[in-house]
C-alpha cells in the first residue's frame, strides 16, 4: 500500500501502532509508505505524539494512584486513648 490520502495515512498509522519492535516498525513503514516521504514523515510524527501521550497518561495514572492511596491512608484514623486492661 502506498498512501494516497488521509484515510491511507490513518490506516497505516493504526497498523504501525501494532508493531512495537522499532526495527520491524521501520520495515513496515518502508513497505507501507514506499517513496512517499511526506506520508512517512506524517505517520512518524503521529507515532511520536502517540508515544508521548501514552507516557503522559501512564505517569498521571501512577500519580493518581499514589494520591488516592495516600488519601485512603489519611482517612484511616488510628484509635488513640484506648488501653488494654
C-alpha positions in Angstrom: 0.0 0.0 0.0 1.3 3.4 -0.9 -0.5 6.2 0.9 -2.6 8.4 -1.4 -4.9 10.2 1.0 -5.6 10.9 4.7 -7.5 7.6 5.0 -4.5 5.6 3.9 -2.3 7.5 6.4 -4.7 6.8 9.2 -4.8 3.1 8.3 -1.0 2.9 8.1 -0.7 4.7 11.4 -3.1 2.4 13.2 -1.3 -0.7 11.7 2.1 0.8 12.7 0.9 1.2 16.3 0.5 -2.6 16.5 4.2 -3.1 15.6 6.0 -2.5 18.8 9.5 -3.5 17.7 11.3 -0.4 16.4 13.2 -2.3 13.6 10.1 -4.1 12.5 8.1 -0.9 12.6 10.7 0.8 10.3 10.5 -2.1 7.9 6.7 -1.9 8.0 6.8 1.8 7.2 9.3 1.3 4.4 6.9 -1.1 2.7 3.7 0.8 3.6 4.9 4.3 2.6 7.2 3.4 -0.3 8.8 6.6 -1.6 6.1 8.9 -0.2 8.4 10.7 2.2 5.7 13.3 3.2 3.3 10.5 4.3 6.2 8.7 6.1 7.1 11.9 8.0 3.4 12.5 8.9 3.0 8.9 10.2 6.3 9.1 12.2 5.1 12.4 13.7 1.8 10.9 14.7 3.6 7.9 16.2 5.9 10.2 18.2 2.9 12.2 19.6 1.1 8.9 20.4 4.2 7.7 22.4 4.4 11.0 24.3 0.6 10.8 25.1 0.9 7.3 26.4 3.8 8.3 28.6 1.9 11.3 29.9 -1.1 9.2 30.8 0.9 6.4 32.3 2.7 8.9 34.6 -0.5 10.6 35.6 -2.2 7.2 36.3 0.7 6.4 38.7 0.5 9.8 40.3 -3.3 9.5 40.7 -3.0 6.0 42.2 -0.4 7.2 44.7 -2.5 10.2 45.6 -5.6 8.0 46.1 -3.6 5.6 48.2 -2.3 8.5 50.3 -5.8 9.9 50.7 -7.1 6.5 51.8 -4.2 6.2 54.3 -5.0 9.6 55.8 -8.7 8.6 56.1 -7.8 5.7 58.4 -7.5 7.3 61.7 -5.7 5.4 64.4 -7.8 4.9 67.6 -5.9 6.6 70.4 -6.6 6.6 74.1 -7.6 3.0 74.3 -5.5 0.9 76.6 -5.7 -2.8 77.0 -6.8 -3.8 80.6 
